[in-house]
């Protein structure tokens, strides 16, 4: 999947570089996941310019107590720049970068009917073999597809549904 926004990605890359240099990627990832799960009201308060900066920084310090210093510094920077609302997107970008470096790709598989466990495993295995990556797939059902599947692996979409084939055939016949 595409990384959303260049700002969150740059922050995530910087934190990942530090985490990699320190050999602490899992710890940094856990810290960001925890911050990404902050209550929306807390994130709003930390980014609210109406709240005195010192109070927001104290709250940020309390929220990041026990976290790695660079993560704490990132939060303080986001508070100072009124960009705390980006923390969830930074966390998502960090996760995607970690997965990319580990050779993991996310896939979304949409089928017309529910697939059983064996069919899901077989499909994931074929996708893994075709892409050369470890696939983390989510599955959805859309009866409008009529048959077949729509696969999205990272930024690549393959619509092998019966609905798409019928639409293509209709366009060819219309020529």
DACORRA-V705297 format. One record per helix or strand. SS is the DSSP state (A for helix, B for strand). FROM is the first residue (numbers start at 1). LEN is the number of residues. If there is no record, write none. Layout:
SS_FROM_LEN, SS_FROM_LEN
//
This chain:
A_6_17, A_25_12, A_40_8, A_53_11, A_69_12, A_84_18, B_104_8, A_117_15, B_134_8, A_143_3, B_148_6, B_156_6, A_162_13
//
